[in-house]
Amino acid sequence: MKRDIQKLAQQEYDLLIVGGGVYGAACAWDASLRGLKVALLERADFGWATSSNSAKIAHSGSRYLQHADFKRMRESIRERSLIADIAPHLIDQQPYMFPIYGHGIKGLETMTLYFSIYDLFSIDCRRKKDPARCVPNSRIISREEVLRIMPGIKSEGLTGGMVWSEGQMHNTERLTLSRILSAHERGAEVANYMEVTEFIKSENAVIGVEAKDLVSGQTIVVRAKTILNTTGPWAAKTLNLSGEKFKSYGIHGSKAFSLITRPLSKEHALVISHKPIYDDEYAIVNKKSNLSFAIPWRGHSLVGSLHLPCDDDPDKVSISEDEIQTYINLINEGYPSAKLCREDVLHVLWGIIPADKKGSAAPRKHYFILDHLKEDGLEGFISIVGVKYTTARDVAQKAIDLVWRKLKRVPVKCRTQDTPVWGGDIEYMNTFMEEAVAKEADQLSAEVIRHLVRTYGSAYSKVLAYLDENPVWKEVIPNSNIIQAEVIYAVREQMAEKLVDVVLRRTDLGTLGYPGMEPLRLCAQLMAEELDWNEARIEAELSEVAKSYIIRPNIEILCHQ
C-alpha cells in the first residue's frame, strides 16, 4: 500500500470517503469489496484519533439489558462475534467479574436473570468451529472466589460474583488498518496526511473535494459521484467546508478517557462501581452509580472509561491533570484496595465520542446516517455519526447500501460479515499460532513470533520476507518484541510517514506508555534511512512522539540524548 496522489487526481470515483478512522475504514472495505471505485482521504494518519484510543473492548452489549434494548444488545453480540470470525488474531475472550451483593438490583436473583437473557441472545457465539472463537456461558462464582480475585473489596453483604466474557482487542489500531489494507487490495485508493480543505459543488450536488497533501504540500482535486463524511468528532467542522449552512443535527461531544496502570488483577477484568459522573436517564433502573472496568492488558491494567462533557473544538481538546486525578480518586473510592496514585498511570488513552445532548457527559446511545439530500437538499453527500468501535462494520453496511441507492445501480450484497480482513485468513487460531512458532523457531523466539502473528495474522510472513534483504532486521527493538523489519515494512508497505505512526499505530511499541529514547531513536534511524530524513527531522519526529503522551508530573522526556 503506497500513496499515489497523482492517481487520486486523475479519475472520478463512485465513492470518496473523508476520514480514515474505524468508520471510514469499514466503509472503504465494504464498498470496495462490493466492486465500487473507492477513494479514502485522511488528514492525519489512519485511525489516529478516537479510533486508536478506545478501551480495547469488543462489547457484547450486556449492559444494554438495563435499558431493555435487546436489539442493540443483539447487534453488539453479533458484531463482536464477527470480529472473531474475520480477524481472529486481533481478539480474545476476556472474563469479567461483577461482585454480587444481597438480593436487590445487584443481587443474585437479578444478576442470574440478567445474564440468562444475555446467554440466550448470544447462544450462537458458542457454536464455532474454532474453539478459540467460542464465547463461554456466564456463571456464578462463590463469595470466597470473589475475594480471591478482588482482595480487599467490601465484604459486607457480598454473596458471590457473576463472571461473563467480553471481546478483548489486542490492537484496535491494527483492525482499522487491516480494513484499509483490505480495501486497497480490492482497488481502493487511500492516502493519509491528505487534508480536505473544500468541497466542490455543481448546483445542488457535491461532486468532489479540494485536498492538500501535507507531505508534499501539493493541492489536488478528487472527484466522486458520492461523498461520505466519516470524520467523527470533526463531522460538523467537515460539513462547514461545503459552504452550506447545515443544521446542528444534535452533534455534541463527550470526552472519554482510559488509564493504563500497573496491574490490578491477573486474569479477570474487575467491575468497579463508583460515584456517577452522569445520569443515565434511559436506564429502567437507577443504579445510583457508574461502572468502570480494570481490564488485564499486556501485563498491565486498562482502566476505563470516564466520560466528561466536551463541546469544544476537537482540535483544542485535551486531558488535564485534574481530570486524571479525578478518575484515580473515583477508582480508589470504588475499590480502595487499588490504591492507585498518579505515578501508577503509564499512559492515558482519550478521544471524543458523540454525547447524548449538549453539555452532557453521557455517550450517545445510537448512531445515525445523514442523507444530506433529504436533510439539506444537497445531493451526493452522506454523513455518519457512529457511537461504537465494535459495530462499525454494521453501520458501514447500512451506509454503503445508501450509496448504492444514490448511484441508482443494481445493489451488490454486503460480504464483510464473512470475508476475512487483511491478515485474518486463519481457520484455527491456536493451531496457526503453534505452527508459526515451530516453523520460525530457528531464527526468532516464540515470544517474537506470537507478537508477529497477533499483529499481522496470516500475513506475518510478509514482514519476515524482509529478512532476506537484511538479516540484521530480525533484531528486536530494545524493551519490546518488535523486530526492526516491522519498521521497514511499515514505511514501505503500510504508509507510515511519521515516527509516531510506527510507534502508536503500525506496531505496539508505544501503546503502554512512552517507550524510552533508545528504542525510539533506533526506530527513527531506520525510518530516516528509508525516507531520507536529516538529523533535524529525526529530532522533530522524536519530539512529536513525546508530545503524544500525557507525561506524569516531574517526569521529563529528553529528546536529545
C-alpha positions as CSV (number, residue, x, y, z in Angstrom):
1,M,0.0,0.0,0.0
2,K,1.6,3.2,-1.2
3,R,0.5,6.8,-1.5
4,D,-0.3,7.7,-5.2
5,I,-1.5,11.3,-5.1
6,Q,-1.4,11.8,-8.8
7,K,-3.6,8.8,-9.4
8,L,-6.2,10.2,-7.0
9,A,-6.4,13.4,-9.1
10,Q,-6.7,11.6,-12.4
11,Q,-10.1,9.7,-12.1
12,E,-13.6,10.0,-10.9
13,Y,-14.7,7.6,-8.1
14,D,-18.0,6.1,-7.2
15,L,-17.4,6.9,-3.6
16,L,-15.0,9.3,-1.8
17,I,-14.6,8.8,1.9
18,V,-13.4,11.7,4.0
19,G,-12.0,10.4,7.3
20,G,-9.8,7.3,7.9
21,G,-10.9,6.2,11.4
22,V,-12.7,2.9,12.1
23,Y,-15.9,4.0,10.3
24,G,-14.2,5.3,7.2
25,A,-12.1,2.1,7.1
26,A,-15.1,-0.1,7.4
27,C,-17.0,1.8,4.7
28,A,-14.0,1.6,2.3
29,W,-13.6,-2.1,2.9
30,D,-17.4,-2.7,2.3
31,A,-17.7,-0.5,-0.8
32,S,-14.5,-1.9,-2.4
33,L,-15.5,-5.5,-1.7
34,R,-18.8,-4.8,-3.4
35,G,-17.0,-3.6,-6.5
36,L,-17.3,0.2,-6.2
37,K,-14.5,2.5,-7.2
38,V,-13.4,4.0,-3.9
39,A,-11.0,6.7,-2.6
40,L,-10.3,7.5,1.1
41,L,-8.6,10.6,2.4
42,E,-7.4,11.1,6.0
43,R,-5.9,14.4,7.1
44,A,-3.6,12.8,9.7
45,D,-2.7,9.1,10.0
46,F,-5.3,6.3,9.7
47,G,-7.2,5.8,13.0
48,W,-5.0,8.4,14.8
49,A,-7.7,9.9,17.0
50,T,-10.7,8.3,18.8
51,S,-10.4,5.0,16.9
52,S,-6.9,4.4,18.4
53,N,-7.8,5.4,21.9
54,S,-10.7,3.2,22.8
55,A,-10.8,0.9,25.9
56,K,-9.9,-2.0,23.5
57,I,-13.2,-3.8,24.2
58,A,-15.3,-5.6,21.6
59,H,-18.5,-5.0,23.5
60,S,-21.1,-7.8,23.8
61,G,-23.8,-5.3,24.7
62,S,-24.5,-6.9,28.1
63,R,-25.1,-3.5,29.7
64,Y,-27.9,-2.7,27.3
65,L,-30.2,-5.0,29.3
66,Q,-30.6,-2.2,31.8
67,H,-32.3,-0.3,29.0
68,A,-34.3,-3.4,27.7
69,D,-32.6,-2.5,24.4
70,F,-32.5,-6.1,23.1
71,K,-32.0,-5.0,19.5
72,R,-28.8,-3.1,20.3
73,M,-27.5,-5.9,22.6
74,R,-28.0,-8.4,19.8
75,E,-26.2,-6.2,17.3
76,S,-23.3,-5.9,19.6
77,I,-23.2,-9.7,20.3
78,R,-23.2,-10.4,16.5
79,E,-20.6,-7.8,15.6
80,R,-18.2,-8.9,18.4
81,S,-18.6,-12.5,17.1
82,L,-17.9,-11.4,13.5
83,I,-14.7,-9.7,14.5
84,A,-13.5,-13.0,15.9
85,D,-14.5,-14.6,12.6
86,I,-12.8,-12.1,10.2
87,A,-9.8,-11.1,12.4
88,P,-9.2,-13.9,15.0
89,H,-5.6,-12.8,15.6
90,L,-6.7,-9.4,17.0
91,I,-9.2,-10.5,19.6
92,D,-9.5,-12.8,22.6
93,Q,-12.2,-13.7,25.2
94,Q,-11.7,-11.8,28.4
95,P,-13.5,-12.9,31.6
96,Y,-15.1,-10.1,33.6
97,M,-16.2,-10.4,37.3
98,F,-19.0,-8.4,38.8
99,P,-19.5,-8.6,42.6
100,I,-23.0,-9.5,43.8
101,Y,-24.5,-8.1,47.0
102,G,-27.7,-9.0,48.8
103,H,-30.9,-9.5,46.8
104,G,-31.6,-6.2,45.2
105,I,-30.6,-4.7,41.8
106,K,-27.1,-6.1,42.3
107,G,-28.2,-9.3,43.9
108,L,-28.0,-12.9,43.0
109,E,-31.6,-13.3,41.6
110,T,-31.4,-10.1,39.4
111,M,-27.9,-10.9,38.0
112,T,-28.9,-14.5,37.3
113,L,-31.9,-13.4,35.3
114,Y,-29.9,-10.6,33.6
115,F,-27.2,-12.9,32.3
116,S,-29.5,-15.8,31.5
117,I,-31.1,-13.4,29.0
118,Y,-27.7,-12.4,27.7
119,D,-26.6,-16.0,27.3
120,L,-29.8,-16.8,25.4
121,F,-29.2,-13.9,23.0
122,S,-25.6,-15.0,22.4
123,I,-26.1,-18.8,22.1
124,D,-24.7,-18.8,18.5
125,C,-21.4,-17.4,19.7
126,R,-20.7,-20.8,21.3
127,R,-21.3,-22.7,18.1
128,K,-18.0,-22.0,16.4
129,K,-15.8,-24.5,14.5
130,D,-12.7,-22.9,16.1
131,P,-12.7,-23.3,19.9
132,A,-10.6,-20.1,20.2
133,R,-13.5,-18.1,18.8
134,C,-16.2,-19.6,21.2
135,V,-17.7,-17.4,23.9
136,P,-18.3,-19.3,27.2
137,N,-21.5,-19.0,29.2
138,S,-21.8,-16.7,32.1
139,R,-21.5,-18.3,35.6
140,I,-21.9,-17.5,39.3
141,I,-18.9,-17.8,41.5
142,S,-18.7,-18.0,45.3
143,R,-18.1,-15.3,47.8
144,E,-14.7,-16.8,48.5
145,E,-13.7,-16.8,44.9
146,V,-14.7,-13.1,44.5
147,L,-12.5,-12.2,47.4
148,R,-9.6,-14.1,45.9
149,I,-10.0,-12.3,42.6
150,M,-10.7,-8.9,44.1
151,P,-9.0,-8.8,47.5
152,G,-10.0,-6.0,49.8
153,I,-13.4,-5.5,48.2
154,K,-16.2,-4.6,50.5
155,S,-17.2,-7.9,52.1
156,E,-20.3,-6.9,54.0
157,G,-23.3,-8.3,52.1
158,L,-21.2,-9.9,49.5
159,T,-22.8,-13.2,48.3
160,G,-20.8,-14.1,45.2
161,G,-20.0,-12.8,41.8
162,M,-21.0,-13.1,38.1
163,V,-18.4,-13.9,35.5
164,W,-19.0,-13.4,31.8
165,S,-16.8,-12.7,28.8
166,E,-16.2,-9.7,26.6
167,G,-14.1,-9.5,23.5
168,Q,-10.7,-8.1,24.2
169,M,-8.9,-6.4,21.3
170,H,-5.1,-6.9,21.2
171,N,-4.8,-3.9,18.9
172,T,-7.7,-1.8,17.7
173,E,-5.3,0.2,15.5
174,R,-4.4,-2.8,13.5
175,L,-8.1,-3.7,12.9
176,T,-8.7,-0.3,11.5
177,L,-5.6,-0.5,9.3
178,S,-6.4,-4.1,8.2
179,R,-9.7,-2.9,6.8
180,I,-7.9,-0.1,4.9
181,L,-5.3,-2.6,3.6
182,S,-8.2,-4.9,2.6
183,A,-9.9,-2.1,0.7
184,H,-6.6,-1.2,-1.0
185,E,-6.1,-4.8,-2.2
186,R,-9.6,-4.6,-3.8
187,G,-8.6,-1.4,-5.7
188,A,-9.4,1.4,-3.3
189,E,-7.0,4.4,-3.5
190,V,-6.2,5.6,0.0
191,A,-4.0,8.3,1.4
192,N,-3.1,9.6,4.8
193,Y,-2.0,13.1,5.5
194,M,-4.4,14.5,2.9
195,E,-6.4,17.3,4.3
196,V,-9.7,18.1,2.6
197,T,-9.9,21.9,2.5
198,E,-13.1,22.5,0.4
199,F,-16.0,20.7,-1.2
200,I,-16.6,21.2,-4.9
201,K,-20.3,21.7,-5.8
202,S,-22.2,21.8,-9.0
203,E,-25.7,23.3,-8.5
204,N,-27.2,21.3,-5.6
205,A,-24.7,18.4,-5.7
206,V,-21.3,17.8,-4.1
207,I,-19.0,16.4,-6.9
208,G,-15.6,16.4,-5.3
209,V,-13.1,17.9,-2.9
210,E,-10.0,20.0,-2.9
211,A,-7.3,18.4,-0.8
212,K,-3.8,19.4,0.4
213,D,-1.1,16.8,0.6
214,L,0.5,17.5,3.9
215,V,3.6,15.5,2.9
216,S,4.5,17.3,-0.3
217,G,2.4,20.5,0.0
218,Q,0.6,19.8,-3.3
219,T,-3.1,20.6,-3.7
220,I,-5.3,18.3,-5.8
221,V,-8.9,17.9,-6.8
222,V,-10.5,14.5,-6.2
223,R,-13.9,13.9,-8.0
224,A,-16.6,11.4,-7.0
225,K,-20.3,10.6,-7.6
226,T,-20.9,10.3,-3.8
227,I,-19.0,11.6,-0.8
228,L,-19.2,10.1,2.7
229,N,-18.2,12.2,5.7
230,T,-16.8,9.8,8.4
231,T,-14.7,12.4,10.4
232,G,-16.0,11.5,13.8
233,P,-15.6,14.4,16.2
234,W,-14.9,16.7,13.3
235,A,-18.1,15.8,11.4
236,A,-19.7,19.3,12.0
237,K,-16.4,21.1,11.0
238,T,-16.2,18.9,7.9
239,L,-19.8,19.9,6.9
240,N,-18.9,23.5,7.1
241,L,-16.3,23.1,4.4
242,S,-19.1,22.8,1.9
243,G,-20.1,26.5,2.5
244,E,-23.7,25.4,3.2
245,K,-25.5,26.3,6.4
246,F,-26.2,23.0,8.0
247,K,-28.4,22.1,10.9
248,S,-26.7,21.2,14.1
249,Y,-28.1,17.6,14.0
250,G,-27.6,17.4,17.7
251,I,-23.9,16.6,17.3
252,H,-22.2,17.2,20.6
253,G,-19.1,15.8,22.2
254,S,-18.3,13.7,25.2
255,K,-14.7,13.4,26.2
256,A,-13.8,9.8,27.1
257,F,-10.6,8.5,28.5
258,S,-9.0,5.4,30.0
259,L,-5.9,4.9,32.1
260,I,-3.1,2.3,31.6
261,T,-1.8,1.5,35.0
262,R,0.1,-1.1,37.0
263,P,-1.8,-4.4,37.1
264,L,-4.8,-4.5,39.4
265,S,-5.7,-8.1,38.5
266,K,-4.2,-11.1,36.8
267,E,-7.0,-12.9,34.9
268,H,-10.3,-11.2,35.4
269,A,-11.4,-7.8,34.4
270,L,-12.7,-6.1,37.5
271,V,-16.0,-4.3,37.6
272,I,-15.7,-1.2,39.8
273,S,-18.8,0.8,41.0
274,H,-18.2,4.4,41.8
275,K,-20.0,7.7,42.1
276,P,-21.9,8.6,38.9
277,I,-20.4,11.3,36.7
278,Y,-23.6,11.5,34.6
279,D,-27.2,10.2,35.0
280,D,-28.4,7.6,32.5
281,E,-31.9,8.8,32.0
282,Y,-32.8,5.9,29.7
283,A,-32.0,3.2,32.2
284,I,-35.0,1.3,33.5
285,V,-33.5,1.1,37.0
286,N,-31.4,3.9,38.5
287,K,-28.3,2.2,39.9
288,K,-27.0,5.4,41.5
289,S,-23.5,4.5,40.3
290,N,-21.4,4.3,37.2
291,L,-19.2,1.3,36.3
292,S,-15.6,1.2,35.3
293,F,-13.5,-1.8,34.3
294,A,-9.9,-2.6,35.2
295,I,-9.0,-4.9,32.4
296,P,-5.8,-7.1,32.2
297,W,-4.0,-5.9,29.1
298,R,-0.4,-6.7,28.1
299,G,0.7,-7.3,31.7
300,H,-0.9,-4.0,32.9
301,S,-4.5,-2.8,33.6
302,L,-6.5,-0.7,31.2
303,V,-9.0,1.2,33.4
304,G,-11.9,2.8,31.7
305,S,-13.7,4.8,30.8
306,L,-14.6,8.2,32.3
307,H,-16.8,10.5,30.3
308,L,-16.8,14.3,30.6
309,P,-18.8,17.0,28.8
310,C,-17.0,18.4,25.8
311,D,-18.4,20.8,23.2
312,D,-15.1,22.4,22.4
313,D,-13.3,22.5,19.0
314,P,-11.9,18.9,18.8
315,D,-8.5,20.3,17.7
316,K,-8.3,22.2,21.0
317,V,-9.4,19.5,23.5
318,S,-7.0,17.9,25.9
319,I,-7.0,15.9,29.2
320,S,-5.9,17.8,32.3
321,E,-4.0,16.5,35.3
322,D,-7.0,17.4,37.4
323,E,-9.2,15.2,35.3
324,I,-6.8,12.3,35.5
325,Q,-6.7,12.7,39.3
326,T,-10.5,12.8,39.4
327,Y,-10.7,9.4,37.8
328,I,-8.0,8.0,40.0
329,N,-10.0,9.2,43.0
330,L,-13.2,7.6,41.7
331,I,-11.4,4.2,41.1
332,N,-10.0,4.3,44.6
333,E,-13.4,5.2,46.0
334,G,-15.0,2.2,44.3
335,Y,-12.1,-0.2,45.0
336,P,-9.9,1.2,47.9
337,S,-7.5,-1.7,47.6
338,A,-6.4,-0.5,44.2
339,K,-4.5,2.4,46.0
340,L,-3.8,4.0,42.6
341,C,-1.7,7.1,42.5
342,R,-0.6,9.3,39.6
343,E,2.7,7.6,39.3
344,D,0.9,4.3,38.6
345,V,-0.6,5.8,35.4
346,L,1.7,4.9,32.5
347,H,-0.4,6.2,29.6
348,V,-3.8,7.9,29.0
349,L,-6.0,6.9,26.1
350,W,-8.6,9.5,25.2
351,G,-10.9,10.7,22.4
352,I,-14.1,12.5,21.7
353,I,-17.3,10.5,21.1
354,P,-20.9,11.7,20.4
355,A,-22.7,12.9,23.5
356,D,-26.3,12.3,24.3
357,K,-27.1,16.0,24.3
358,K,-25.4,19.4,24.7
359,G,-23.4,19.8,27.9
360,S,-23.8,16.1,28.8
361,A,-21.1,13.6,29.5
362,A,-23.4,10.7,28.7
363,P,-22.4,9.0,25.5
364,R,-24.9,8.9,22.7
365,K,-26.8,5.6,22.5
366,H,-27.5,5.3,18.8
367,Y,-25.6,6.1,15.6
368,F,-27.2,7.9,12.7
369,I,-26.6,8.2,9.0
370,L,-27.5,11.6,7.4
371,D,-28.6,11.7,3.8
372,H,-28.0,15.4,3.0
373,L,-30.3,15.4,0.1
374,K,-33.2,14.7,2.4
375,E,-31.9,16.8,5.2
376,D,-30.4,19.8,3.3
377,G,-31.2,19.4,-0.4
378,L,-27.6,18.6,-1.2
379,E,-27.1,15.6,-3.4
380,G,-24.3,13.1,-3.3
381,F,-23.4,13.8,0.3
382,I,-23.7,11.5,3.3
383,S,-22.5,11.8,6.9
384,I,-22.1,9.1,9.6
385,V,-22.1,9.8,13.3
386,G,-21.1,6.5,14.9
387,V,-21.0,5.6,18.6
388,K,-19.1,2.4,19.0
389,Y,-16.0,0.8,17.6
390,T,-17.5,-2.7,17.7
391,T,-20.4,-2.0,15.5
392,A,-18.7,0.0,12.8
393,R,-19.0,-2.8,10.2
394,D,-22.8,-3.0,10.6
395,V,-23.2,0.8,10.3
396,A,-20.9,0.8,7.2
397,Q,-23.1,-1.8,5.6
398,K,-26.1,0.4,6.0
399,A,-24.2,3.5,4.7
400,I,-22.9,1.7,1.6
401,D,-26.5,0.4,0.9
402,L,-27.5,4.0,0.8
403,V,-24.6,4.8,-1.5
404,W,-25.8,2.1,-3.9
405,R,-29.3,3.7,-4.0
406,K,-27.8,7.1,-4.7
407,L,-25.8,5.7,-7.6
408,K,-29.0,4.2,-9.0
409,R,-27.3,0.9,-9.7
410,V,-28.3,-2.6,-9.0
411,P,-27.1,-3.2,-5.5
412,V,-24.5,-5.8,-4.6
413,K,-24.8,-7.7,-1.4
414,C,-22.5,-6.9,1.5
415,R,-19.9,-9.5,2.2
416,T,-17.9,-8.0,5.1
417,Q,-19.6,-10.3,7.6
418,D,-17.9,-13.4,6.2
419,T,-14.8,-12.2,4.4
420,P,-11.6,-12.1,6.5
421,V,-9.8,-8.8,6.6
422,W,-6.1,-8.5,5.7
423,G,-4.3,-11.0,7.9
424,G,-7.5,-12.7,9.1
425,D,-7.4,-15.8,6.9
426,I,-6.9,-18.2,9.8
427,E,-9.1,-21.4,10.2
428,Y,-7.9,-22.4,13.7
429,M,-6.2,-19.7,15.7
430,N,-4.3,-21.8,18.3
431,T,-3.1,-24.3,15.6
432,F,-2.0,-21.5,13.4
433,M,0.0,-19.9,16.3
434,E,1.7,-23.2,17.2
435,E,2.7,-24.0,13.7
436,A,4.1,-20.5,13.2
437,V,6.2,-20.7,16.4
438,A,7.6,-24.1,15.3
439,K,8.2,-23.0,11.7
440,E,10.3,-19.9,12.7
441,A,12.0,-21.4,15.8
442,D,15.4,-21.4,14.1
443,Q,15.5,-17.6,13.7
444,L,13.2,-16.0,16.1
445,S,12.0,-16.5,19.7
446,A,8.5,-17.9,20.4
447,E,7.6,-14.5,22.0
448,V,8.5,-12.6,18.9
449,I,6.6,-14.9,16.6
450,R,3.5,-14.8,18.8
451,H,3.7,-11.0,18.7
452,L,4.0,-11.1,14.9
453,V,1.0,-13.4,14.5
454,R,-1.0,-11.3,16.9
455,T,-0.2,-8.2,14.9
456,Y,-0.2,-9.3,11.3
457,G,-2.1,-12.6,11.5
458,S,-1.9,-14.8,8.4
459,A,0.3,-12.1,6.7
460,Y,3.1,-12.2,9.2
461,S,5.4,-13.9,6.7
462,K,5.3,-10.7,4.6
463,V,7.3,-9.0,7.4
464,L,9.7,-11.9,7.7
465,A,10.4,-11.7,3.9
466,Y,12.4,-8.5,4.6
467,L,15.0,-10.6,6.5
468,D,16.2,-11.9,3.1
469,E,17.2,-8.3,2.2
470,N,18.9,-7.6,5.5
471,P,19.2,-10.3,8.3
472,V,20.0,-7.6,10.8
473,W,16.4,-6.5,10.7
474,K,15.4,-9.6,12.7
475,E,17.0,-8.0,15.8
476,V,14.4,-6.8,18.3
477,I,13.8,-3.1,19.2
478,P,15.0,-2.7,22.9
479,N,12.4,-3.3,25.6
480,S,9.9,-4.9,23.1
481,N,9.2,-8.0,21.0
482,I,9.1,-5.8,17.8
483,I,11.8,-6.6,15.2
484,Q,13.4,-3.9,13.1
485,A,11.8,-5.4,9.9
486,E,8.5,-4.2,11.2
487,V,9.6,-0.6,10.9
488,I,10.9,-1.1,7.4
489,Y,7.6,-2.9,6.5
490,A,5.5,-0.1,8.0
491,V,7.3,2.5,5.8
492,R,7.4,0.6,2.6
493,E,4.1,-1.3,2.7
494,Q,1.8,0.4,5.2
495,M,2.1,4.1,4.5
496,A,3.9,5.1,7.7
497,E,5.0,8.7,7.2
498,K,6.0,9.7,10.7
499,L,7.7,8.1,13.7
500,V,4.5,8.4,15.7
501,D,2.7,6.3,13.0
502,V,5.1,3.4,13.7
503,V,5.2,3.8,17.5
504,L,1.5,4.0,18.1
505,R,-0.3,2.5,15.1
506,R,1.8,0.2,12.9
507,T,3.4,-1.5,16.0
508,D,2.5,-1.6,19.6
509,L,5.9,-0.2,20.7
510,G,4.3,2.9,22.4
511,T,0.9,1.6,23.4
512,L,1.7,1.0,27.0
513,G,3.3,4.4,27.5
514,Y,6.4,6.3,26.5
515,P,8.8,3.6,25.3
516,G,12.1,5.5,26.1
517,M,14.7,7.2,24.0
518,E,16.8,4.1,23.0
519,P,14.0,2.2,21.1
520,L,12.6,5.5,19.7
521,R,16.0,6.6,18.3
522,L,16.6,3.2,16.7
523,C,13.2,3.4,15.0
524,A,13.8,6.9,13.9
525,Q,17.2,6.0,12.4
526,L,15.6,3.1,10.5
527,M,12.9,5.4,9.1
528,A,15.5,8.1,8.3
529,E,17.3,5.7,6.0
530,E,14.1,4.8,4.2
531,L,12.7,8.4,4.0
532,D,15.9,10.4,3.7
533,W,15.5,12.3,6.9
534,N,18.3,14.6,8.2
535,E,19.2,15.0,11.8
536,A,16.9,17.9,12.3
537,R,13.9,15.9,11.0
538,I,14.9,13.0,13.3
539,E,14.8,15.3,16.4
540,A,11.5,16.8,15.3
541,E,10.0,13.3,15.0
542,L,11.3,12.3,18.4
543,S,9.7,15.4,19.9
544,E,6.4,14.7,18.2
545,V,6.3,11.3,19.8
546,A,7.0,12.8,23.2
547,K,4.1,15.3,22.8
548,S,1.7,12.4,22.1
549,Y,1.9,11.4,25.8
550,I,0.4,13.0,28.9
551,I,3.5,12.8,31.0
552,R,3.4,12.3,34.7
553,P,4.3,15.4,36.7
554,N,8.0,15.8,37.4
555,I,8.9,13.3,34.7
556,E,10.9,14.9,31.9
557,I,11.3,13.3,28.5
558,L,14.7,14.2,26.9
559,C,14.7,14.1,23.2
560,H,18.3,15.0,22.8
561,Q,20.4,12.2,24.4
